[in-house]
Amino acid sequence: MKKNNFQLAVFNFQPKTLLLALYLNDMERMLQYIWKHRLYTESDFVTTEGAPVFVIDAGIQNSDAGPDFFNAKIRIGHTVWVGNVEIHERSSDWYQHRHQKDKLYDTVILHVIRQHDAEIFRTDGEAIQQAVLPVTEKIEKNIEWLLARETPVSCEERIASVPSLYLSDWMSALLTERLERKTADIFVRLQKNCQDWNEIFYITLMRNFGFGLNGEAFELLAANLPYKYILKHRNNPLQIEALFFGQAGLLDDVSLSKAQDQENDSYYRLLRRDYVFLQTKYGLKPINSFLFKKLRIRPVNFPHVRLAQLAAVWIKHDTLFSKILETKDVKTLRSFFEVAPSAYWTNHYRFQMVSDVNRKSVGRRTTDSILINTVVPTLFAYGKYSNKTEYCERSMRLLEEIRPERNSIVTLFHQSGVPVRNAGDTQALIQLRREYCDKKKCLFCRIGFRLLAIQK
């Protein structure tokens, strides 16, 4: 059985490496990494019987049942062996994992270990050669420094030492990773919505108008308010707004103490009237308004304001995704979302909450965020789905033309010496932080590998 459920191993390093093992989950993973990237001392690599070991090809790493590396090519003494390699912390782990009874492991030509404490054999009783992996103290300390630090980005002090070309290549790969992840999310929505790209764009836009904190609630609202109903009533702005606010449960989200004010609010009463009619007509069921977070949110980001802006977008456009497919320049794409909600919202942030006069138009930062998080990934996914690479390439170019995002992740990397030129770079850094730094996957990060390799 393959060792997928990693356990904390007691590694014969310094005491701090127990903390390191917690981050790695299993020391074998680290040994596999050292083997794969040849971070050991080749001149000191010998079998337990003293024969010199030279690795011609480390093999292909295996993530399924069976030995850790397939098709390795190794010279042991004067003999060249071709076969598989298994890696453990101790020789005795061979028996702990019952490999001596598993024919899958009869193909192992070398058992790579950190501690030699037993001889091992194939199922027919034939002995298997073993070799202790020679890891220098410098590599041990460097790995410990990289992985056992309790900082948001472990390598922030040394990341500036990574060559710019090397870093640029990794950023490009990270950006592709992020777009592929977003594409997977879009494909899930696509399966649920009968391959309707207009509906998919509608749902994706709705989610991103929640701007993280309310993203789930806005997506749930989209799922409970089909795009086809929006299209049917787009010539009646009040009914579009009634559908959005009613289905969000916000037309009932007025305290009893405001009942009298509610009666005097003609806009609110008209919305209620139209929603009751449309709810009955389509058999609609609103979501719970408490799903929308309102505390510690700037008034401009209140769900009421964002829904009013969304209504304005769909009043302005019908088949918006078709327009996006036809449009190549950033300026025109921005104009699709540069809308202002209806007059009521010039002096309100929510029902019964009068504000100073402010049109609450969708601003530049918001439109750029929509392009980055809605237009770009949907274009990329559409290109993948339809096998039209021009849409994937266009989505990448759009990111190059949009200025960098401003957030804590970008700031941290920028202060560490990472150049940030455009939104493509910031999306790559978000991917790096969330999928590698936060998960302590430094051994799978090219920056981490570079910092280990140059200090070998």
C-alpha positions in Angstrom: 0.0 0.0 0.0 1.4 3.4 -1.0 2.4 5.8 1.8 -0.2 8.5 1.2 -1.2 9.1 4.8 2.0 10.7 6.0 3.0 10.4 9.6 5.5 12.4 11.6 8.9 10.7 11.5 11.7 11.1 13.9 14.5 12.3 11.7 18.1 12.1 12.9 18.7 15.8 12.5 18.9 18.6 15.0 16.0 18.9 17.6 14.3 21.7 15.6 13.7 19.3 12.7 10.7 17.8 14.6 9.0 21.1 13.8 10.3 20.8 10.3 8.7 17.3 10.1 5.4 18.8 11.1 5.5 21.0 8.1 6.6 18.3 5.7 4.1 15.7 7.1 6.6 13.0 6.4 10.4 13.0 6.2 10.3 10.6 3.3 8.8 13.3 1.1 11.9 15.5 1.8 14.2 12.6 1.0 12.3 12.0 -2.3 12.8 15.7 -3.1 16.6 15.5 -2.4 16.8 12.4 -4.5 14.8 13.8 -7.4 16.8 17.1 -7.5 20.2 15.5 -6.7 20.8 17.7 -3.6 22.9 15.0 -2.0 26.7 14.8 -2.1 27.5 12.6 -5.0 31.1 11.9 -4.1 29.9 10.4 -0.7 27.1 8.3 -2.1 27.9 4.6 -1.5 26.0 1.4 -0.8 25.9 0.0 2.8 28.6 -2.4 1.5 30.8 0.4 0.3 30.2 0.3 -3.5 30.1 3.7 -5.1 26.7 4.9 -6.4 26.3 7.1 -9.5 22.8 8.1 -10.5 22.5 8.4 -14.3 18.8 9.0 -14.2 16.8 9.4 -11.0 13.7 8.0 -12.7 10.1 9.2 -12.8 8.4 10.0 -9.5 5.3 7.8 -8.8 2.3 9.1 -6.9 0.4 5.8 -7.0 0.9 2.3 -5.6 4.4 0.9 -6.0 8.0 2.1 -5.7 8.7 5.8 -5.4 10.6 6.2 -8.7 10.2 4.2 -11.9 12.8 3.5 -14.6 15.8 4.8 -12.8 19.3 4.2 -14.2 22.0 3.7 -11.7 25.7 2.6 -11.8 26.6 0.7 -8.6 30.3 -0.2 -8.7 31.0 -1.2 -12.3 27.4 -2.4 -13.0 24.6 -0.4 -14.5 21.2 -1.2 -13.2 17.8 -0.1 -14.7 14.7 -0.4 -12.5 12.8 1.2 -9.7 13.9 3.0 -6.5 12.2 3.0 -3.1 13.0 5.7 -0.5 12.4 5.4 3.3 13.8 7.1 6.4 14.9 3.7 7.8 15.7 0.3 6.3 13.2 -1.3 8.6 10.4 0.8 7.1 10.5 -1.8 4.3 9.0 -4.3 6.7 6.7 -1.8 8.4 5.1 -1.2 5.0 5.1 -5.0 4.2 7.0 -4.5 0.9 8.8 -7.9 1.5 5.4 -9.6 0.6 4.5 -7.3 -2.3 5.7 -8.3 -5.8 5.4 -4.7 -7.0 8.6 -4.0 -5.0 10.5 -6.9 -6.6 11.6 -4.5 -9.3 13.5 -2.2 -6.8 17.2 -2.0 -7.7 18.1 0.4 -4.8 16.6 1.2 -1.5 17.6 4.7 -0.6 17.5 5.5 3.2 18.6 7.9 5.8 19.3 5.3 8.5 20.5 1.7 7.9 19.0 -0.6 10.6 18.1 -3.8 8.7 18.8 -5.8 5.6 15.9 -6.1 3.2 14.8 -8.8 0.6 12.5 -9.3 -2.3 9.6 -11.8 -2.1 11.8 -14.6 -3.3 14.4 -13.9 -0.6 16.9 -12.1 -2.8 18.7 -9.2 -1.0 18.3 -5.7 -2.3 21.1 -3.2 -2.3 20.8 -0.2 0.0 22.5 3.2 0.2 22.3 6.0 2.8 21.5 9.3 1.2 24.4 11.7 2.0 22.8 15.0 2.9 25.2 17.8 3.9 24.6 19.8 7.1 24.3 22.9 4.9 21.4 21.4 3.0 19.8 20.2 6.3 20.0 23.7 7.8 18.8 25.3 4.6 15.8 23.1 4.4 15.0 23.7 8.1 15.4 27.5 7.6 13.1 27.4 4.6 10.3 25.2 6.0 10.3 25.6 9.8 10.0 29.4 9.9 6.7 30.9 11.2 6.5 33.7 8.6 3.9 34.3 5.9 6.6 33.9 3.2 9.5 31.8 4.4 12.0 33.0 1.7 11.1 36.7 1.8 14.6 37.6 3.1 16.4 35.8 0.2 13.8 35.9 -2.7 15.5 39.0 -4.2 18.6 36.8 -4.8 16.7 34.7 -7.3 17.7 35.7 -10.9 15.0 37.8 -12.6 14.7 35.5 -15.6 14.2 32.5 -13.4 11.6 34.3 -11.4 9.8 35.6 -14.5 9.5 32.0 -15.8 8.0 30.8 -12.5 5.6 33.8 -12.4 4.3 32.8 -15.9 3.8 29.2 -14.7 2.0 30.4 -11.6 -0.3 32.6 -13.7 -1.2 29.7 -15.9 -1.8 27.6 -12.7 -4.2 30.2 -11.4 -6.1 30.5 -14.6 -6.4 26.7 -14.9 -7.8 26.6 -11.4 -10.4 29.2 -12.2 -11.2 27.4 -15.4 -11.9 24.2 -13.4 -14.4 26.2 -11.3 -16.1 27.6 -14.4 -16.3 24.1 -16.0 -18.1 22.9 -12.9 -20.7 25.7 -13.3 -20.9 24.9 -17.0 -21.9 21.3 -16.4 -24.7 22.5 -14.0 -26.0 25.0 -16.5 -26.4 23.1 -19.8 -23.2 24.5 -21.4 -24.8 28.0 -21.5 -21.9 30.5 -21.6 -24.1 33.5 -21.1 -25.4 32.0 -17.9 -21.9 31.1 -16.8 -20.7 34.6 -17.3 -23.7 35.9 -15.4 -23.0 33.6 -12.4 -19.2 34.4 -12.5 -19.9 38.1 -12.6 -22.4 37.9 -9.8 -19.9 36.0 -7.6 -17.1 38.5 -8.2 -19.4 41.4 -7.4 -19.4 40.0 -3.9 -15.7 40.9 -3.8 -14.6 37.9 -1.7 -16.5 38.5 1.5 -19.9 38.2 -0.1 -18.9 36.1 -3.1 -20.7 32.9 -1.9 -23.9 34.8 -1.2 -23.9 36.5 -4.6 -23.3 33.2 -6.4 -26.1 31.6 -4.5 -28.3 34.6 -5.5 -27.4 34.0 -9.2 -28.3 30.3 -8.8 -31.7 31.3 -7.5 -32.3 34.0 -10.1 -31.8 32.5 -13.5 -30.4 34.7 -16.2 -33.4 34.1 -18.5 -35.6 36.1 -16.1 -33.2 39.0 -16.2 -33.4 39.0 -20.0 -37.1 38.9 -20.1 -37.4 42.1 -18.0 -34.3 44.1 -19.0 -36.5 46.8 -20.7 -38.1 47.5 -17.3 -35.3 48.7 -14.9 -37.5 48.7 -11.8 -38.4 45.0 -12.4 -34.8 44.1 -12.8 -34.0 45.8 -9.5 -37.0 44.1 -7.9 -35.7 40.7 -9.0 -32.3 41.3 -7.6 -33.3 42.8 -4.2 -36.3 40.5 -3.8 -34.4 37.3 -4.5 -31.6 38.5 -2.1 -34.2 38.7 0.6 -33.4 42.4 1.1 -36.9 43.7 0.5 -37.9 42.1 3.8 -34.6 43.1 5.5 -36.0 46.3 7.1 -36.4 46.6 10.9 -39.9 47.0 12.4 -38.9 50.3 13.8 -38.6 51.6 10.3 -42.1 50.5 9.3 -43.4 54.0 9.0 -40.5 55.1 7.0 -40.9 52.1 4.8 -44.5 53.1 4.0 -43.2 56.6 3.0 -40.5 55.2 0.7 -42.2 55.0 -2.7 -39.2 53.4 -4.4 -39.1 50.6 -1.8 -42.9 50.1 -2.1 -42.7 49.9 -5.9 -39.9 47.3 -5.6 -42.0 45.3 -3.2 -45.0 45.5 -5.5 -43.2 44.3 -8.6 -41.3 41.6 -6.8 -44.5 40.0 -5.3 -45.9 39.9 -8.8 -42.7 38.4 -10.4 -42.2 36.0 -7.5 -45.7 34.6 -8.0 -45.3 34.5 -11.8 -42.0 32.5 -11.7 -42.4 30.6 -8.5 -39.3 32.2 -7.0 -38.0 31.6 -3.5 -35.6 34.3 -2.1 -32.4 33.4 -0.3 -31.9 34.5 3.3 -30.7 38.0 3.6 -28.5 37.2 6.6 -26.1 35.4 4.2 -24.9 38.9 3.1 -22.2 40.2 5.4 -22.7 43.8 6.3 -20.5 44.5 9.3 -17.1 46.1 9.0 -17.8 46.8 5.3 -17.3 50.2 3.7 -20.7 51.6 2.7 -19.8 51.6 -0.9 -19.4 47.9 -0.7 -22.8 47.2 0.9 -24.6 44.4 -0.8 -27.5 46.9 -1.6 -25.1 49.1 -3.6 -23.4 46.2 -5.4 -26.8 44.8 -6.4 -28.0 48.1 -7.7 -24.8 48.3 -9.8 -25.3 44.8 -11.1 -28.9 45.6 -12.0 -27.5 48.6 -14.0 -25.0 46.4 -15.8 -27.8 44.0 -17.0 -30.1 46.9 -17.8 -27.4 48.2 -20.1 -26.5 44.9 -21.8 -28.3 41.8 -22.9 -25.9 39.2 -24.3 -22.9 40.7 -22.6 -20.6 37.7 -23.0 -21.0 37.9 -26.8 -19.8 41.5 -26.7 -16.8 40.5 -24.6 -15.8 37.8 -27.1 -15.8 40.4 -29.8 -13.9 43.1 -27.9 -10.2 43.2 -27.7 -9.2 46.5 -26.1 -9.2 47.1 -22.4 -10.8 50.5 -22.6 -14.0 49.2 -24.3 -14.2 46.3 -21.9 -14.0 48.6 -19.0 -16.8 50.7 -20.4 -19.2 47.7 -20.3 -19.1 47.9 -16.5 -18.8 51.7 -15.9 -22.4 52.1 -14.9 -24.3 54.1 -12.2 -27.2 52.6 -10.3 -30.7 54.2 -10.4 -31.4 57.6 -8.9 -32.5 56.3 -5.5 -29.0 55.2 -4.8 -27.4 58.6 -5.2 -28.3 59.3 -1.6 -28.7 55.8 -0.1 -26.4 53.0 0.8 -29.3 50.7 1.7 -33.1 51.1 2.2 -33.8 53.8 4.8 -30.1 54.7 5.1 -29.8 58.2 3.6 -26.3 59.3 2.6 -24.7 62.3 1.1 -25.3 62.7 -2.6 -22.9 60.3 -4.4 -23.8 58.6 -7.7 -21.9 55.4 -6.6 -20.8 54.6 -10.1 -18.6 51.6 -10.6 -15.0 52.9 -10.4 -11.8 52.1 -12.1 -10.5 49.8 -9.4 -13.8 47.9 -9.5 -13.9 47.6 -13.2 -10.3 46.3 -13.3 -11.2 43.8 -10.6 -14.1 42.6 -12.8 -11.8 42.3 -15.8 -9.2 40.3 -13.8 -11.6 38.0 -11.9 -14.5 37.6 -14.4 -13.6 38.6 -18.0 -10.1 37.1 -18.1 -10.9 33.7 -16.5 -14.1 33.3 -18.5 -12.3 34.1 -21.8 -9.5 31.7 -20.9 -12.0 28.9 -20.0 -14.0 29.6 -23.2 -10.8 29.2 -25.2 -10.0 25.9 -23.5 -13.5 24.7 -24.0 -13.8 25.6 -27.7 -10.2 24.8 -28.4 -9.6 28.4 -29.6 -6.2 29.5 -28.3 -6.7 33.1 -29.4 -9.1 33.6 -26.5 -6.6 32.2 -24.0 -3.9 34.4 -25.5 -6.2 37.4 -25.4 -6.9 36.8 -21.7 -3.2 36.8 -20.9 -2.6 40.1 -22.9 -5.5 41.7 -21.0 -3.7 41.0 -17.7 -0.6 42.6 -19.0 -2.5 45.8 -19.8 -4.2 46.1 -16.4 -2.3 47.8 -13.6 -1.2 45.7 -10.6 -3.8 44.9 -7.9 -3.2 46.4 -4.5 -3.5 44.0 -1.5 -1.4 42.7 1.4 -0.1 39.7 -0.6 1.3 41.9 -3.4 2.7 44.4 -1.0 4.6 41.8 0.9 6.3 40.3 -2.2 7.0 43.7 -3.6 8.7 44.7 -0.4 10.8 41.5 -0.6 12.2 42.6 -4.0 9.8 40.9 -6.4 9.0 43.2 -9.4 5.3 43.8 -9.9 4.5 45.2 -13.4 0.9 44.3 -14.1 -2.2 42.3 -13.0 -0.7 39.2 -14.5 2.1 39.5 -11.9 -0.2 40.1 -9.1 -2.4 37.1 -10.0 0.8 35.0 -10.1 1.8 36.2 -6.6 -1.6 35.4 -5.2 -1.3 31.9 -6.6 2.2 31.6 -5.1 1.1 32.8 -1.6 -2.1 30.7 -1.4 -1.0 27.5 -3.0 2.7 27.3 -1.9 3.6 29.7 0.9 0.5 29.2 3.0 0.6 25.4 2.5 4.3 25.3 3.2 4.9 23.6 -0.2 8.4 25.2 -0.5 9.8 22.0 -1.9 7.4 22.2 -4.8 8.1 25.9 -5.5 10.8 26.8 -8.0 11.9 29.6 -5.8 12.4 27.2 -2.9 14.3 24.8 -5.1 16.5 27.5 -6.4 17.3 28.7 -2.9 18.2 25.1 -1.9 20.1 24.3 -5.0 22.4 27.4 -5.0 23.4 26.7 -1.5 24.2 23.0 -2.1 
